[in-house]
Each structure stands twice: as structure tokens, then as C-alpha cells.
Amino acid sequence: MRGLPRAERPRLKKLIRLGTLNVGTLTGRSREMADLMKRRKIQVLRLQETRWKWAKAGEIGEGVKLYYNGEDTRAELINELQQFNRENYSGNP
């Protein structure tokens, strides 16, 4: 037998519906995303690959608030490579 007996298991406090969505860009689609969340009764939606490079928050429709924090991973990678090259190939033995 695995786990706790049924009587000793913690009870569900609140049901939260989670979702994940892979998008190329959200420009002009934030209202569509709010409608999707309402239709599917999703309370927390995780977005990936939005291509937004800043951090903000704002309401996008009918009680849906969007929090986002994006970073330019390509620029970050270039900076790391430049730093690596400076440290390892500076011409100093």
C-alpha cells in the first residue's frame, strides 16, 4: 500500500485550473487570450515564446490581468559569448 490512508490525506482546499500556451506574439491577441481563458475556465495561464522583452502588468479584459516579464535571450547570449572571448582569447598567456 502506498501513501497515506484515505482518511489521513489532506483535503483539497481550492481547485485552480492551469493552462499553458505557446504563442509567437501577443500583439493584438490579448483579448482573444482573455476569451480563451473564460471559455475554458482557466484561472492561471502560462505563456511561452511571446517575444516581449519588457516587464509590465495590465488588464486585458473582463477581470483578466496579464503579468509579463520578458528578456532578450539572444542579446544575453551574445554578451556571454563576448565576455567568454575576452577572458579566454585576450592575447595574454
N, CA, C and O atoms as a GROMACS GRO file, in nm:
protein
  372
    1MET      N    1   0.084  -0.117   0.000
    1MET     CA    2   0.000   0.000   0.000
    1MET      C    3   0.089   0.124   0.000
    1MET      O    4   0.185   0.132   0.077
    2ARG      N    5   0.058   0.220  -0.085
    2ARG     CA    6   0.139   0.341  -0.096
    2ARG      C    7   0.061   0.461  -0.046
    2ARG      O    8  -0.062   0.468  -0.058
    3GLY      N    9   0.134   0.557   0.012
    3GLY     CA   10   0.072   0.682   0.053
    3GLY      C   11  -0.004   0.672   0.183
    3GLY      O   12  -0.001   0.570   0.251
    4LEU      N   13  -0.071   0.780   0.215
    4LEU     CA   14  -0.150   0.786   0.338
    4LEU      C   15  -0.285   0.719   0.320
    4LEU      O   16  -0.339   0.718   0.210
    5PRO      N   17  -0.339   0.663   0.429
    5PRO     CA   18  -0.476   0.612   0.420
    5PRO      C   19  -0.572   0.726   0.383
    5PRO      O   20  -0.544   0.842   0.412
    6ARG      N   21  -0.680   0.694   0.319
    6ARG     CA   22  -0.774   0.793   0.267
    6ARG      C   23  -0.817   0.895   0.373
    6ARG      O   24  -0.825   1.014   0.343
    7ALA      N   25  -0.843   0.852   0.493
    7ALA     CA   26  -0.890   0.941   0.598
    7ALA      C   27  -0.782   1.042   0.641
    7ALA      O   28  -0.815   1.148   0.692
    8GLU      N   29  -0.655   1.010   0.620
    8GLU     CA   30  -0.546   1.098   0.665
    8GLU      C   31  -0.491   1.188   0.554
    8GLU      O   32  -0.404   1.270   0.580
    9ARG      N   33  -0.541   1.174   0.433
    9ARG     CA   34  -0.494   1.257   0.322
    9ARG      C   35  -0.546   1.400   0.338
    9ARG      O   36  -0.658   1.421   0.383
   10PRO      N   37  -0.463   1.496   0.300
   10PRO     CA   38  -0.511   1.635   0.307
   10PRO      C   39  -0.623   1.657   0.206
   10PRO      O   40  -0.622   1.601   0.096
   11ARG      N   41  -0.718   1.738   0.244
   11ARG     CA   42  -0.832   1.767   0.157
   11ARG      C   43  -0.800   1.883   0.064
   11ARG      O   44  -0.721   1.971   0.097
   12LEU      N   45  -0.862   1.881  -0.051
   12LEU     CA   46  -0.847   1.986  -0.150
   12LEU      C   47  -0.903   2.117  -0.095
   12LEU      O   48  -1.019   2.122  -0.055
   13LYS      N   49  -0.821   2.220  -0.092
   13LYS     CA   50  -0.865   2.350  -0.040
   13LYS      C   51  -0.941   2.428  -0.146
   13LYS      O   52  -1.051   2.479  -0.120
   14LYS      N   53  -0.883   2.438  -0.266
   14LYS     CA   54  -0.945   2.513  -0.373
   14LYS      C   55  -0.894   2.460  -0.506
   14LYS      O   56  -0.775   2.432  -0.521
   15LEU      N   57  -0.982   2.445  -0.599
   15LEU     CA   58  -0.946   2.398  -0.732
   15LEU      C   59  -0.901   2.516  -0.817
   15LEU      O   60  -0.974   2.614  -0.831
   16ILE      N   61  -0.782   2.507  -0.873
   16ILE     CA   62  -0.730   2.611  -0.962
   16ILE      C   63  -0.701   2.546  -1.096
   16ILE      O   64  -0.628   2.447  -1.105
   17ARG      N   65  -0.759   2.602  -1.200
   17ARG     CA   66  -0.737   2.550  -1.335
   17ARG      C   67  -0.618   2.622  -1.398
   17ARG      O   68  -0.616   2.744  -1.408
   18LEU      N   69  -0.520   2.543  -1.442
   18LEU     CA   70  -0.398   2.595  -1.502
   18LEU      C   71  -0.395   2.560  -1.650
   18LEU      O   72  -0.452   2.460  -1.693
   19GLY      N   73  -0.330   2.645  -1.728
   19GLY     CA   74  -0.313   2.617  -1.870
   19GLY      C   75  -0.178   2.667  -1.917
   19GLY      O   76  -0.116   2.750  -1.852
   20THR      N   77  -0.135   2.618  -2.032
   20THR     CA   78  -0.012   2.666  -2.093
   20THR      C   79  -0.038   2.686  -2.242
   20THR      O   80  -0.112   2.610  -2.304
   21LEU      N   81   0.025   2.788  -2.298
   21LEU     CA   82   0.001   2.823  -2.437
   21LEU      C   83   0.132   2.869  -2.499
   21LEU      O   84   0.203   2.951  -2.441
   22ASN      N   85   0.164   2.817  -2.615
   22ASN     CA   86   0.285   2.855  -2.687
   22ASN      C   87   0.244   2.950  -2.800
   22ASN      O   88   0.174   2.910  -2.892
   23VAL      N   89   0.289   3.074  -2.792
   23VAL     CA   90   0.250   3.174  -2.891
   23VAL      C   91   0.373   3.241  -2.948
   23VAL      O   92   0.478   3.246  -2.884
   24GLY      N   93   0.361   3.292  -3.069
   24GLY     CA   94   0.471   3.365  -3.130
   24GLY      C   95   0.473   3.509  -3.085
   24GLY      O   96   0.578   3.564  -3.052
   25THR      N   97   0.357   3.571  -3.084
   25THR     CA   98   0.345   3.709  -3.036
   25THR      C   99   0.204   3.731  -2.984
   25THR      O  100   0.110   3.666  -3.029
   26LEU      N  101   0.191   3.822  -2.891
   26LEU     CA  102   0.060   3.853  -2.835
   26LEU      C  103   0.004   3.983  -2.890
   26LEU      O  104  -0.108   4.020  -2.856
   27THR      N  105   0.078   4.051  -2.972
   27THR     CA  106   0.034   4.180  -3.023
   27THR      C  107  -0.102   4.165  -3.092
   27THR      O  108  -0.114   4.092  -3.190
   28GLY      N  109  -0.202   4.232  -3.039
   28GLY     CA  110  -0.336   4.226  -3.095
   28GLY      C  111  -0.416   4.104  -3.056
   28GLY      O  112  -0.530   4.090  -3.100
   29ARG      N  113  -0.361   4.016  -2.976
   29ARG     CA  114  -0.431   3.892  -2.941
   29ARG      C  115  -0.466   3.883  -2.793
   29ARG      O  116  -0.517   3.780  -2.749
   30SER      N  117  -0.440   3.986  -2.717
   30SER     CA  118  -0.463   3.976  -2.573
   30SER      C  119  -0.611   3.954  -2.542
   30SER      O  120  -0.644   3.879  -2.450
   31ARG      N  121  -0.700   4.018  -2.616
   31ARG     CA  122  -0.844   3.999  -2.594
   31ARG      C  123  -0.884   3.855  -2.628
   31ARG      O  124  -0.965   3.795  -2.557
   32GLU      N  125  -0.828   3.801  -2.734
   32GLU     CA  126  -0.854   3.662  -2.773
   32GLU      C  127  -0.809   3.566  -2.663
   32GLU      O  128  -0.876   3.467  -2.635
   33MET      N  129  -0.696   3.597  -2.601
   33MET     CA  130  -0.645   3.514  -2.492
   33MET      C  131  -0.739   3.521  -2.371
   33MET      O  132  -0.764   3.419  -2.307
   34ALA      N  133  -0.791   3.640  -2.340
   34ALA     CA  134  -0.885   3.655  -2.229
   34ALA      C  135  -1.012   3.575  -2.256
   34ALA      O  136  -1.066   3.512  -2.164
   35ASP      N  137  -1.061   3.577  -2.380
   35ASP     CA  138  -1.180   3.498  -2.416
   35ASP      C  139  -1.153   3.348  -2.402
   35ASP      O  140  -1.240   3.274  -2.356
   36LEU      N  141  -1.035   3.304  -2.444
   36LEU     CA  142  -0.997   3.163  -2.431
   36LEU      C  143  -0.999   3.120  -2.284
   36LEU      O  144  -1.050   3.013  -2.250
   37MET      N  145  -0.943   3.204  -2.198
   37MET     CA  146  -0.940   3.172  -2.055
   37MET      C  147  -1.081   3.163  -1.998
   37MET      O  148  -1.110   3.076  -1.916
   38LYS      N  149  -1.168   3.252  -2.041
   38LYS     CA  150  -1.306   3.250  -1.992
   38LYS      C  151  -1.379   3.125  -2.042
   38LYS      O  152  -1.448   3.058  -1.965
   39ARG      N  153  -1.364   3.094  -2.172
   39ARG     CA  154  -1.431   2.977  -2.230
   39ARG      C  155  -1.390   2.848  -2.163
   39ARG      O  156  -1.474   2.762  -2.136
   40ARG      N  157  -1.260   2.834  -2.136
   40ARG     CA  158  -1.209   2.709  -2.079
   40ARG      C  159  -1.198   2.712  -1.927
   40ARG      O  160  -1.151   2.617  -1.865
   41LYS      N  161  -1.244   2.823  -1.867
   41LYS     CA  162  -1.245   2.840  -1.722
   41LYS      C  163  -1.105   2.824  -1.662
   41LYS      O  164  -1.087   2.760  -1.558
   42ILE      N  165  -1.007   2.883  -1.729
   42ILE     CA  166  -0.868   2.878  -1.684
   42ILE      C  167  -0.842   3.000  -1.596
   42ILE      O  168  -0.873   3.113  -1.635
   43GLN      N  169  -0.784   2.978  -1.478
   43GLN     CA  170  -0.755   3.089  -1.387
   43GLN      C  171  -0.611   3.137  -1.400
   43GLN      O  172  -0.584   3.255  -1.382
   44VAL      N  173  -0.518   3.047  -1.430
   44VAL     CA  174  -0.377   3.083  -1.446
   44VAL      C  175  -0.330   3.025  -1.578
   44VAL      O  176  -0.339   2.904  -1.601
   45LEU      N  177  -0.279   3.112  -1.665
   45LEU     CA  178  -0.232   3.069  -1.797
   45LEU      C  179  -0.086   3.106  -1.812
   45LEU      O  180  -0.049   3.222  -1.792
   46ARG      N  181  -0.003   3.009  -1.846
   46ARG     CA  182   0.142   3.029  -1.864
   46ARG      C  183   0.167   3.041  -2.013
   46ARG      O  184   0.136   2.951  -2.090
   47LEU      N  185   0.225   3.153  -2.054
   47LEU     CA  186   0.255   3.176  -2.195
   47LEU      C  187   0.403   3.155  -2.220
   47LEU      O  188   0.487   3.183  -2.134
   48GLN      N  189   0.434   3.104  -2.339
   48GLN     CA  190   0.573   3.081  -2.377
   48GLN      C  191   0.599   3.147  -2.511
   48GLN      O  192   0.510   3.156  -2.596
   49GLU      N  193   0.723   3.191  -2.530
   49GLU     CA  194   0.769   3.248  -2.657
   49GLU      C  195   0.684   3.365  -2.703
   49GLU      O  196   0.636   3.367  -2.817
   50THR      N  197   0.664   3.462  -2.616
   50THR     CA  198   0.583   3.577  -2.651
   50THR      C  199   0.659   3.683  -2.729
   50THR      O  200   0.598   3.767  -2.794
   51ARG      N  201   0.792   3.680  -2.723
   51ARG     CA  202   0.880   3.778  -2.790
   51ARG      C  203   0.867   3.918  -2.732
   51ARG      O  204   0.912   4.014  -2.794
   52TRP      N  205   0.806   3.932  -2.616
   52TRP     CA  206   0.801   4.062  -2.550
   52TRP      C  207   0.921   4.074  -2.460
   52TRP      O  208   0.950   3.981  -2.384
   53LYS      N  209   0.992   4.185  -2.465
   53LYS     CA  210   1.121   4.199  -2.398
   53LYS      C  211   1.117   4.298  -2.282
   53LYS      O  212   1.220   4.357  -2.250
   54TRP      N  213   1.006   4.318  -2.220
   54TRP     CA  214   0.999   4.410  -2.108
   54TRP      C  215   0.911   4.349  -1.999
   54TRP      O  216   0.859   4.238  -2.016
   55ALA      N  217   0.893   4.420  -1.889
   55ALA     CA  218   0.811   4.370  -1.778
   55ALA      C  219   0.703   4.472  -1.747
   55ALA      O  220   0.731   4.590  -1.724
   56LYS      N  221   0.578   4.426  -1.747
   56LYS     CA  222   0.464   4.514  -1.720
   56LYS      C  223   0.348   4.430  -1.668
   56LYS      O  224   0.356   4.307  -1.660
   57ALA      N  225   0.241   4.498  -1.633
   57ALA     CA  226   0.117   4.433  -1.594
   57ALA      C  227   0.002   4.522  -1.640
   57ALA      O  228   0.014   4.644  -1.641
   58GLY      N  229  -0.108   4.459  -1.677
   58GLY     CA  230  -0.224   4.537  -1.719
   58GLY      C  231  -0.343   4.448  -1.742
   58GLY      O  232  -0.329   4.328  -1.766
   59GLU      N  233  -0.462   4.506  -1.734
   59GLU     CA  234  -0.585   4.430  -1.756
   59GLU      C  235  -0.608   4.416  -1.906
   59GLU      O  236  -0.593   4.512  -1.982
   60ILE      N  237  -0.643   4.295  -1.948
   60ILE     CA  238  -0.664   4.270  -2.091
   60ILE      C  239  -0.809   4.239  -2.123
   60ILE      O  240  -0.843   4.217  -2.240
   61GLY      N  241  -0.895   4.237  -2.022
   61GLY     CA  242  -1.036   4.217  -2.049
   61GLY      C  243  -1.107   4.137  -1.943
   61GLY      O  244  -1.058   4.035  -1.896
   62GLU      N  245  -1.225   4.186  -1.905
   62GLU     CA  246  -1.318   4.119  -1.814
   62GLU      C  247  -1.252   4.052  -1.694
   62GLU      O  248  -1.269   3.933  -1.671
   63GLY      N  249  -1.176   4.129  -1.619
   63GLY     CA  250  -1.116   4.077  -1.496
   63GLY      C  251  -0.992   3.993  -1.517
   63GLY      O  252  -0.942   3.933  -1.422
   64VAL      N  253  -0.940   3.987  -1.639
   64VAL     CA  254  -0.819   3.910  -1.667
   64VAL      C  255  -0.702   4.008  -1.665
   64VAL      O  256  -0.700   4.105  -1.740
   65LYS      N  257  -0.605   3.981  -1.580
   65LYS     CA  258  -0.488   4.067  -1.570
   65LYS      C  259  -0.367   3.991  -1.622
   65LYS      O  260  -0.345   3.875  -1.587
   66LEU      N  261  -0.289   4.058  -1.705
   66LEU     CA  262  -0.171   3.998  -1.766
   66LEU      C  263  -0.047   4.054  -1.697
   66LEU      O  264  -0.026   4.175  -1.692
   67TYR      N  265   0.036   3.964  -1.644
   67TYR     CA  266   0.166   3.999  -1.588
   67TYR      C  267   0.269   3.936  -1.680
   67TYR      O  268   0.261   3.817  -1.709
   68TYR      N  269   0.365   4.013  -1.725
   68TYR     CA  270   0.467   3.952  -1.808
   68TYR      C  271   0.604   4.010  -1.778
   68TYR      O  272   0.619   4.124  -1.735
   69ASN      N  273   0.702   3.926  -1.804
   69ASN     CA  274   0.842   3.963  -1.783
   69ASN      C  275   0.922   3.890  -1.890
   69ASN      O  276   0.944   3.769  -1.880
   70GLY      N  277   0.967   3.963  -1.989
   70GLY     CA  278   1.041   3.901  -2.098
   70GLY      C  279   1.184   3.949  -2.100
   70GLY      O  280   1.215   4.059  -2.053
   71GLU      N  281   1.270   3.868  -2.155
   71GLU     CA  282   1.410   3.908  -2.168
   71GLU      C  283   1.460   3.866  -2.305
   71GLU      O  284   1.413   3.767  -2.363
   72ASP      N  285   1.553   3.941  -2.356
   72ASP     CA  286   1.610   3.913  -2.487
   72ASP      C  287   1.722   3.812  -2.470
   72ASP      O  288   1.836   3.849  -2.441
   73THR      N  289   1.691   3.685  -2.487
   73THR     CA  290   1.789   3.580  -2.463
   73THR      C  291   1.901   3.582  -2.567
   73THR      O  292   2.013   3.542  -2.537
   74ARG      N  293   1.871   3.628  -2.687
   74ARG     CA  294   1.977   3.636  -2.789
   74ARG      C  295   2.082   3.738  -2.750
   74ARG      O  296   2.202   3.712  -2.760
   75ALA      N  297   2.038   3.856  -2.705
   75ALA     CA  298   2.133   3.959  -2.662
   75ALA      C  299   2.212   3.912  -2.541
   75ALA      O  300   2.332   3.938  -2.530
   76GLU      N  301   2.145   3.842  -2.450
   76GLU     CA  302   2.212   3.789  -2.331
   76GLU      C  303   2.319   3.687  -2.372
   76GLU      O  304   2.429   3.688  -2.318
   77LEU      N  305   2.287   3.601  -2.467
   77LEU     CA  306   2.382   3.500  -2.515
   77LEU      C  307   2.502   3.567  -2.582
   77LEU      O  308   2.616   3.526  -2.560
   78ILE      N  309   2.477   3.669  -2.662
   78ILE     CA  310   2.587   3.741  -2.728
   78ILE      C  311   2.679   3.805  -2.625
   78ILE      O  312   2.801   3.799  -2.638
   79ASN      N  313   2.621   3.866  -2.521
   79ASN     CA  314   2.702   3.926  -2.415
   79ASN      C  315   2.787   3.822  -2.344
   79ASN      O  316   2.904   3.847  -2.314
   80GLU      N  317   2.729   3.705  -2.317
   80GLU     CA  318   2.804   3.598  -2.251
   80GLU      C  319   2.918   3.549  -2.339
   80GLU      O  320   3.028   3.524  -2.290
   81LEU      N  321   2.894   3.534  -2.469
   81LEU     CA  322   2.998   3.490  -2.561
   81LEU      C  323   3.111   3.594  -2.571
   81LEU      O  324   3.228   3.558  -2.576
   82GLN      N  325   3.074   3.721  -2.575
   82GLN     CA  326   3.177   3.825  -2.581
   82GLN      C  327   3.262   3.824  -2.455
   82GLN      O  328   3.384   3.839  -2.462
   83GLN      N  329   3.198   3.808  -2.340
   83GLN     CA  330   3.272   3.802  -2.213
   83GLN      C  331   3.365   3.681  -2.212
   83GLN      O  332   3.480   3.692  -2.170
   84PHE      N  333   3.317   3.566  -2.259
   84PHE     CA  334   3.398   3.445  -2.266
   84PHE      C  335   3.520   3.468  -2.355
   84PHE      O  336   3.631   3.431  -2.319
   85ASN      N  337   3.498   3.529  -2.471
   85ASN     CA  338   3.608   3.556  -2.564
   85ASN      C  339   3.710   3.651  -2.504
   85ASN      O  340   3.831   3.631  -2.519
   86ARG      N  341   3.664   3.755  -2.435
   86ARG     CA  342   3.756   3.850  -2.372
   86ARG      C  343   3.841   3.780  -2.266
   86ARG      O  344   3.960   3.806  -2.256
   87GLU      N  345   3.779   3.692  -2.188
   87GLU     CA  346   3.851   3.624  -2.080
   87GLU      C  347   3.947   3.519  -2.132
   87GLU      O  348   4.054   3.500  -2.074
   88ASN      N  349   3.911   3.450  -2.239
   88ASN     CA  350   3.991   3.336  -2.285
   88ASN      C  351   4.080   3.365  -2.405
   88ASN      O  352   4.177   3.293  -2.428
   89TYR      N  353   4.051   3.468  -2.481
   89TYR     CA  354   4.129   3.495  -2.601
   89TYR      C  355   4.177   3.639  -2.605
   89TYR      O  356   4.180   3.701  -2.712
   90SER      N  357   4.214   3.693  -2.492
   90SER     CA  358   4.256   3.833  -2.486
   90SER      C  359   4.399   3.854  -2.536
   90SER      O  360   4.444   3.968  -2.548
   91GLY      N  361   4.470   3.746  -2.564
   91GLY     CA  362   4.608   3.757  -2.610
   91GLY      C  363   4.708   3.751  -2.498
   91GLY      O  364   4.829   3.749  -2.523
   92ASN      N  365   4.663   3.747  -2.376
   92ASN     CA  366   4.753   3.734  -2.261
   92ASN      C  367   4.773   3.587  -2.229
   92ASN      O  368   4.675   3.514  -2.216
   93PRO      N  369   4.899   3.543  -2.215
   93PRO     CA  370   4.921   3.400  -2.185
   93PRO      C  371   4.880   3.365  -2.045
   93PRO      O  372   4.893   3.249  -2.004
   0.00000   0.00000   0.00000
